[in-house]
Amino acid sequence: MVKELVSVIAKRLVDHPEEVRVTEKQKEHLIVYELSVHPSDVGKVIGKQGRIAKAIRTVVTSAAVKEQKRVAVDILS
């Protein structure tokens, strides 16, 4: 569910939604979602001073609390 949430949010923000990729990596007690987008869309996903990236992380963390998971979102360039 969280992976889909990251994907849906990112696709709404970018100009090239077909190039949005979200991969899930399991670490010890943490699930890391790696978000990759078209190179021209990286700034749109990060936002000014990282505000959009922080908002995405906040929403995803809140959703993961319901599933009792610890998550992180990494934005790959």
N, CA, C and O atoms as a Tinker XYZ file with bonds, in Angstrom:
   308  protein
     1  N      0.817000   -1.198000    0.000000    73     2
     2  CA     0.000000    0.000000    0.000000    64     1     3
     3  C      0.862000    1.264000    0.000000    63     2     4     5
     4  O      0.561000    2.220000   -0.715000    81     3
     5  N      1.924000    1.271000    0.793000    73     3     6
     6  CA     2.770000    2.462000    0.897000    64     5     7
     7  C      3.506000    2.710000   -0.422000    63     6     8     9
     8  O      3.676000    3.858000   -0.834000    81     7
     9  N      3.938000    1.649000   -1.073000    73     7    10
    10  CA     4.634000    1.787000   -2.355000    64     9    11
    11  C      3.726000    2.457000   -3.385000    63    10    12    13
    12  O      4.165000    3.328000   -4.136000    81    11
    13  N      2.473000    2.048000   -3.416000    73    11    14
    14  CA     1.517000    2.647000   -4.340000    64    13    15
    15  C      1.268000    4.116000   -4.007000    63    14    16    17
    16  O      1.103000    4.944000   -4.903000    81    15
    17  N      1.241000    4.426000   -2.725000    73    15    18
    18  CA     1.036000    5.805000   -2.292000    64    17    19
    19  C      2.160000    6.706000   -2.802000    63    18    20    21
    20  O      1.900000    7.791000   -3.321000    81    19
    21  N      3.398000    6.261000   -2.656000    73    19    22
    22  CA     4.545000    7.034000   -3.143000    64    21    23
    23  C      4.427000    7.242000   -4.650000    63    22    24    25
    24  O      4.663000    8.339000   -5.156000    81    23
    25  N      4.064000    6.188000   -5.354000    73    23    26
    26  CA     3.933000    6.251000   -6.806000    64    25    27
    27  C      2.843000    7.231000   -7.239000    63    26    28    29
    28  O      3.065000    8.040000   -8.140000    81    27
    29  N      1.688000    7.167000   -6.616000    73    27    30
    30  CA     0.568000    8.042000   -6.972000    64    29    31
    31  C      0.921000    9.509000   -6.724000    63    30    32    33
    32  O      0.644000   10.368000   -7.561000    81    31
    33  N      1.523000    9.787000   -5.591000    73    31    34
    34  CA     1.898000   11.171000   -5.270000    64    33    35
    35  C      2.902000   11.691000   -6.296000    63    34    36    37
    36  O      2.749000   12.797000   -6.814000    81    35
    37  N      3.924000   10.895000   -6.589000    73    35    38
    38  CA     4.974000   11.328000   -7.516000    64    37    39
    39  C      4.418000   11.537000   -8.919000    63    38    40    41
    40  O      4.779000   12.506000   -9.587000    81    39
    41  N      3.545000   10.644000   -9.372000    73    39    42
    42  CA     2.997000   10.772000  -10.728000    64    41    43
    43  C      2.171000   12.041000  -10.892000    63    42    44    45
    44  O      2.096000   12.587000  -11.992000    81    43
    45  N      1.553000   12.516000   -9.820000    73    43    46
    46  CA     0.764000   13.753000   -9.894000    64    45    47
    47  C      1.646000   15.001000   -9.963000    63    46    48    49
    48  O      1.192000   16.061000  -10.395000    81    47
    49  N      2.893000   14.876000   -9.541000    73    47    50
    50  CA     3.778000   16.031000   -9.471000    64    49    51
    51  C      4.618000   16.254000  -10.728000    63    50    52    53
    52  O      5.040000   17.379000  -10.996000    81    51
    53  N      4.863000   15.201000  -11.494000    73    51    54
    54  CA     5.847000   15.273000  -12.574000    64    53    55
    55  C      5.221000   15.459000  -13.957000    63    54    56    57
    56  O      4.017000   15.282000  -14.141000    81    55
    57  N      6.071000   15.820000  -14.926000    73    55    58
    58  CA     5.641000   15.962000  -16.318000    64    57    59
    59  C      5.716000   14.641000  -17.079000    63    58    60    61
    60  O      5.067000   14.476000  -18.112000    81    59
    61  N      6.509000   13.701000  -16.565000    73    59    62
    62  CA     6.689000   12.395000  -17.216000    64    61    63
    63  C      6.274000   11.275000  -16.249000    63    62    64    65
    64  O      7.131000   10.561000  -15.730000    81    63
    65  N      4.966000   11.119000  -16.007000    73    63    66
    66  CA     4.521000   10.108000  -15.027000    64    65    67
    67  C      4.848000    8.675000  -15.425000    63    66    68    69
    68  O      4.916000    7.793000  -14.569000    81    67
    69  N      5.051000    8.437000  -16.714000    73    67    70
    70  CA     5.363000    7.081000  -17.152000    64    69    71
    71  C      6.771000    6.649000  -16.725000    63    70    72    73
    72  O      7.092000    5.461000  -16.770000    81    71
    73  N      7.608000    7.602000  -16.314000    73    71    74
    74  CA     8.975000    7.278000  -15.908000    64    73    75
    75  C      9.154000    7.234000  -14.392000    63    74    76    77
    76  O     10.283000    7.156000  -13.907000    81    75
    77  N      8.076000    7.284000  -13.653000    73    75    78
    78  CA     8.155000    7.189000  -12.192000    64    77    79
    79  C      8.352000    5.716000  -11.816000    63    78    80    81
    80  O      7.584000    4.851000  -12.238000    81    79
    81  N      9.386000    5.446000  -11.020000    73    79    82
    82  CA     9.666000    4.094000  -10.554000    64    81    83
    83  C      9.849000    4.122000   -9.045000    63    82    84    85
    84  O     10.551000    4.981000   -8.511000    81    83
    85  N      9.219000    3.187000   -8.369000    73    83    86
    86  CA     9.370000    3.069000   -6.925000    64    85    87
    87  C      9.818000    1.642000   -6.635000    63    86    88    89
    88  O      9.142000    0.680000   -6.999000    81    87
    89  N     10.966000    1.519000   -5.975000    73    87    90
    90  CA    11.451000    0.199000   -5.586000    64    89    91
    91  C     11.467000    0.122000   -4.068000    63    90    92    93
    92  O     11.694000    1.115000   -3.377000    81    91
    93  N     11.226000   -1.056000   -3.581000    73    91    94
    94  CA    11.141000   -1.279000   -2.132000    64    93    95
    95  C     12.329000   -2.125000   -1.705000    63    94    96    97
    96  O     12.569000   -3.197000   -2.260000    81    95
    97  N     13.074000   -1.638000   -0.714000    73    95    98
    98  CA    14.223000   -2.378000   -0.199000    64    97    99
    99  C     14.036000   -2.585000    1.296000    63    98   100   101
   100  O     13.754000   -1.643000    2.036000    81    99
   101  N     14.193000   -3.811000    1.723000    73    99   102
   102  CA    14.037000   -4.156000    3.141000    64   101   103
   103  C     15.395000   -4.075000    3.815000    63   102   104   105
   104  O     16.348000   -4.725000    3.385000    81   103
   105  N     15.481000   -3.287000    4.858000    73   103   106
   106  CA    16.680000   -3.267000    5.694000    64   105   107
   107  C     16.250000   -3.809000    7.048000    63   106   108   109
   108  O     15.096000   -4.214000    7.190000    81   107
   109  N     17.095000   -3.836000    8.014000    73   107   110
   110  CA    16.820000   -4.506000    9.285000    64   109   111
   111  C     15.413000   -4.259000    9.828000    63   110   112   113
   112  O     14.579000   -5.164000    9.815000    81   111
   113  N     15.150000   -3.075000   10.290000    73   111   114
   114  CA    13.831000   -2.741000   10.839000    64   113   115
   115  C     13.216000   -1.571000   10.082000    63   114   116   117
   116  O     12.439000   -0.792000   10.634000    81   115
   117  N     13.576000   -1.465000    8.816000    73   115   118
   118  CA    13.183000   -0.307000    8.038000    64   117   119
   119  C     12.904000   -0.728000    6.592000    63   118   120   121
   120  O     13.614000   -1.561000    6.029000    81   119
   121  N     11.885000   -0.154000    6.018000    73   119   122
   122  CA    11.603000   -0.358000    4.600000    64   121   123
   123  C     11.933000    0.957000    3.889000    63   122   124   125
   124  O     11.406000    2.014000    4.236000    81   123
   125  N     12.812000    0.872000    2.891000    73   123   126
   126  CA    13.226000    2.058000    2.151000    64   125   127
   127  C     12.565000    2.022000    0.771000    63   126   128   129
   128  O     12.697000    1.046000    0.033000    81   127
   129  N     11.865000    3.084000    0.441000    73   127   130
   130  CA    11.258000    3.222000   -0.868000    64   129   131
   131  C     12.121000    4.184000   -1.662000    63   130   132   133
   132  O     12.285000    5.345000   -1.287000    81   131
   133  N     12.679000    3.686000   -2.774000    73   131   134
   134  CA    13.524000    4.511000   -3.619000    64   133   135
   135  C     12.694000    5.016000   -4.797000    63   134   136   137
   136  O     12.158000    4.230000   -5.579000    81   135
   137  N     12.600000    6.320000   -4.907000    73   135   138
   138  CA    11.798000    6.962000   -5.941000    64   137   139
   139  C     12.727000    7.508000   -7.013000    63   138   140   141
   140  O     13.610000    8.317000   -6.725000    81   139
   141  N     12.528000    7.065000   -8.247000    73   139   142
   142  CA    13.300000    7.627000   -9.354000    64   141   143
   143  C     12.324000    8.194000  -10.385000    63   142   144   145
   144  O     11.290000    7.599000  -10.687000    81   143
   145  N     12.684000    9.345000  -10.905000    73   143   146
   146  CA    11.852000   10.048000  -11.890000    64   145   147
   147  C     12.734000   10.501000  -13.042000    63   146   148   149
   148  O     13.958000   10.382000  -12.984000    81   147
   149  N     12.108000   11.018000  -14.083000    73   147   150
   150  CA    12.834000   11.583000  -15.226000    64   149   151
   151  C     13.754000   12.692000  -14.703000    63   150   152   153
   152  O     13.364000   13.449000  -13.813000    81   151
   153  N     14.979000   12.794000  -15.251000    73   151   154
   154  CA    15.921000   13.818000  -14.749000    64   153   155
   155  C     15.361000   15.238000  -14.705000    63   154   156   157
   156  O     15.734000   16.009000  -13.821000    81   155
   157  N     14.490000   15.600000  -15.621000    73   155   158
   158  CA    13.943000   16.959000  -15.610000    64   157   159
   159  C     12.878000   17.146000  -14.534000    63   158   160   161
   160  O     12.477000   18.276000  -14.255000    81   159
   161  N     12.414000   16.054000  -13.926000    73   159   162
   162  CA    11.366000   16.133000  -12.907000    64   161   163
   163  C     11.890000   16.067000  -11.471000    63   162   164   165
   164  O     11.114000   16.188000  -10.523000    81   163
   165  N     13.182000   15.878000  -11.307000    73   163   166
   166  CA    13.736000   15.728000   -9.959000    64   165   167
   167  C     13.434000   16.962000   -9.107000    63   166   168   169
   168  O     13.066000   16.832000   -7.939000    81   167
   169  N     13.585000   18.142000   -9.674000    73   167   170
   170  CA    13.320000   19.379000   -8.935000    64   169   171
   171  C     11.874000   19.506000   -8.503000    63   170   172   173
   172  O     11.592000   20.067000   -7.444000    81   171
   173  N     10.959000   18.997000   -9.302000    73   171   174
   174  CA     9.542000   19.064000   -8.950000    64   173   175
   175  C      9.210000   18.150000   -7.781000    63   174   176   177
   176  O      8.332000   18.460000   -6.976000    81   175
   177  N      9.902000   17.039000   -7.685000    73   175   178
   178  CA     9.653000   16.094000   -6.598000    64   177   179
   179  C     10.317000   16.570000   -5.307000    63   178   180   181
   180  O      9.815000   16.314000   -4.213000    81   179
   181  N     11.442000   17.262000   -5.441000    73   179   182
   182  CA    12.134000   17.761000   -4.246000    64   181   183
   183  C     11.525000   19.076000   -3.773000    63   182   184   185
   184  O     11.311000   19.259000   -2.574000    81   183
   185  N     11.246000   19.983000   -4.688000    73   183   186
   186  CA    10.652000   21.264000   -4.323000    64   185   187
   187  C     11.663000   22.252000   -3.784000    63   186   188   189
   188  O     12.825000   21.910000   -3.564000    81   187
   189  N     11.216000   23.482000   -3.571000    73   187   190
   190  CA    12.091000   24.519000   -3.038000    64   189   191
   191  C     12.466000   24.176000   -1.604000    63   190   192   193
   192  O     11.607000   23.926000   -0.760000    81   191
   193  N     13.756000   24.170000   -1.354000    73   191   194
   194  CA    14.316000   23.853000   -0.043000    64   193   195
   195  C     13.833000   22.501000    0.475000    63   194   196   197
   196  O     13.789000   22.280000    1.685000    81   195
   197  N     13.472000   21.599000   -0.435000    73   195   198
   198  CA    13.076000   20.250000   -0.047000    64   197   199
   199  C     11.699000   20.133000    0.574000    63   198   200   201
   200  O     11.391000   19.128000    1.216000    81   199
   201  N     10.876000   21.134000    0.394000    73   199   202
   202  CA     9.555000   21.133000    1.038000    64   201   203
   203  C      8.647000   20.016000    0.537000    63   202   204   205
   204  O      7.966000   19.370000    1.332000    81   203
   205  N      8.631000   19.781000   -0.780000    73   203   206
   206  CA     7.762000   18.735000   -1.319000    64   205   207
   207  C      8.265000   17.365000   -0.902000    63   206   208   209
   208  O      7.468000   16.493000   -0.555000    81   207
   209  N      9.584000   17.162000   -0.932000    73   207   210
   210  CA    10.161000   15.889000   -0.491000    64   209   211
   211  C      9.811000   15.633000    0.976000    63   210   212   213
   212  O      9.469000   14.511000    1.351000    81   211
   213  N      9.897000   16.662000    1.789000    73   211   214
   214  CA     9.561000   16.519000    3.209000    64   213   215
   215  C      8.075000   16.179000    3.384000    63   214   216   217
   216  O      7.716000   15.360000    4.230000    81   215
   217  N      7.225000   16.808000    2.587000    73   215   218
   218  CA     5.789000   16.529000    2.662000    64   217   219
   219  C      5.490000   15.091000    2.237000    63   218   220   221
   220  O      4.672000   14.415000    2.861000    81   219
   221  N      6.149000   14.627000    1.180000    73   219   222
   222  CA     5.965000   13.236000    0.744000    64   221   223
   223  C      6.378000   12.288000    1.859000    63   222   224   225
   224  O      5.666000   11.331000    2.161000    81   223
   225  N      7.515000   12.549000    2.465000    73   223   226
   226  CA     7.998000   11.687000    3.558000    64   225   227
   227  C      7.038000   11.699000    4.741000    63   226   228   229
   228  O      6.817000   10.663000    5.367000    81   227
   229  N      6.468000   12.851000    5.053000    73   227   230
   230  CA     5.521000   12.955000    6.160000    64   229   231
   231  C      4.267000   12.131000    5.899000    63   230   232   233
   232  O      3.803000   11.407000    6.780000    81   231
   233  N      3.721000   12.239000    4.696000    73   231   234
   234  CA     2.512000   11.491000    4.340000    64   233   235
   235  C      2.791000    9.985000    4.372000    63   234   236   237
   236  O      1.995000    9.209000    4.899000    81   235
   237  N      3.919000    9.589000    3.807000    73   235   238
   238  CA     4.263000    8.162000    3.754000    64   237   239
   239  C      4.508000    7.610000    5.162000    63   238   240   241
   240  O      4.075000    6.503000    5.482000    81   239
   241  N      5.189000    8.370000    5.984000    73   239   242
   242  CA     5.431000    7.931000    7.361000    64   241   243
   243  C      4.123000    7.786000    8.124000    63   242   244   245
   244  O      3.946000    6.833000    8.883000    81   243
   245  N      3.211000    8.724000    7.926000    73   243   246
   246  CA     1.905000    8.651000    8.589000    64   245   247
   247  C      1.116000    7.434000    8.129000    63   246   248   249
   248  O      0.470000    6.774000    8.942000    81   247
   249  N      1.159000    7.131000    6.842000    73   247   250
   250  CA     0.455000    5.960000    6.322000    64   249   251
   251  C      1.072000    4.672000    6.852000    63   250   252   253
   252  O      0.364000    3.701000    7.118000    81   251
   253  N      2.385000    4.666000    7.003000    73   251   254
   254  CA     3.067000    3.463000    7.483000    64   253   255
   255  C      2.792000    3.186000    8.960000    63   254   256   257
   256  O      2.856000    2.037000    9.398000    81   255
   257  N      2.492000    4.219000    9.716000    73   255   258
   258  CA     2.186000    4.037000   11.139000    64   257   259
   259  C      0.960000    3.136000   11.300000    63   258   260   261
   260  O      0.905000    2.313000   12.213000    81   259
   261  N     -0.013000    3.294000   10.416000    73   259   262
   262  CA    -1.206000    2.454000   10.479000    64   261   263
   263  C     -0.859000    0.988000   10.260000    63   262   264   265
   264  O     -1.519000    0.104000   10.805000    81   263
   265  N      0.179000    0.727000    9.460000    73   263   266
   266  CA     0.608000   -0.643000    9.197000    64   265   267
   267  C      1.703000   -1.085000   10.160000    63   266   268   269
   268  O      2.229000   -2.192000   10.046000    81   267
   269  N      2.040000   -0.227000   11.096000    73   267   270
   270  CA     3.069000   -0.480000   12.108000    64   269   271
   271  C      4.412000   -0.828000   11.472000    63   270   272   273
   272  O      5.043000   -1.828000   11.816000    81   271
   273  N      4.832000    0.024000   10.536000    73   271   274
   274  CA     6.101000   -0.152000    9.852000    64   273   275
   275  C      6.914000    1.121000    9.960000    63   274   276   277
   276  O      6.358000    2.211000   10.097000    81   275
   277  N      8.229000    0.985000    9.897000    73   275   278
   278  CA     9.117000    2.140000    9.815000    64   277   279
   279  C      9.572000    2.245000    8.375000    63   278   280   281
   280  O     10.065000    1.275000    7.800000    81   279
   281  N      9.409000    3.409000    7.799000    73   279   282
   282  CA     9.741000    3.591000    6.386000    64   281   283
   283  C     10.593000    4.832000    6.163000    63   282   284   285
   284  O     10.650000    5.735000    6.998000    81   283
   285  N     11.250000    4.846000    5.014000    73   283   286
   286  CA    12.017000    6.008000    4.566000    64   285   287
   287  C     11.815000    6.128000    3.062000    63   286   288   289
   288  O     11.597000    5.130000    2.375000    81   287
   289  N     11.889000    7.344000    2.560000    73   287   290
   290  CA    11.757000    7.583000    1.126000    64   289   291
   291  C     13.046000    8.255000    0.655000    63   290   292   293
   292  O     13.420000    9.318000    1.150000    81   291
   293  N     13.717000    7.624000   -0.304000    73   291   294
   294  CA    14.907000    8.199000   -0.913000    64   293   295
   295  C     14.555000    8.608000   -2.335000    63   294   296   297
   296  O     13.936000    7.843000   -3.074000    81   295
   297  N     14.949000    9.811000   -2.713000    73   295   298
   298  CA    14.715000   10.296000   -4.062000    64   297   299
   299  C     16.037000   10.189000   -4.812000    63   298   300   301
   300  O     17.026000   10.832000   -4.460000    81   299
   301  N     16.030000    9.362000   -5.857000    73   299   302
   302  CA    17.245000    9.143000   -6.638000    64   301   303
   303  C     17.277000   10.093000   -7.823000    63   302   304   305
   304  O     16.254000   10.346000   -8.459000    81   303
   305  N     18.459000   10.613000   -8.112000    73   303   306
   306  CA    18.575000   11.524000   -9.262000    64   305   307
   307  C     19.276000   10.843000  -10.404000    63   306   308
   308  O     19.468000   11.447000  -11.459000    81   307
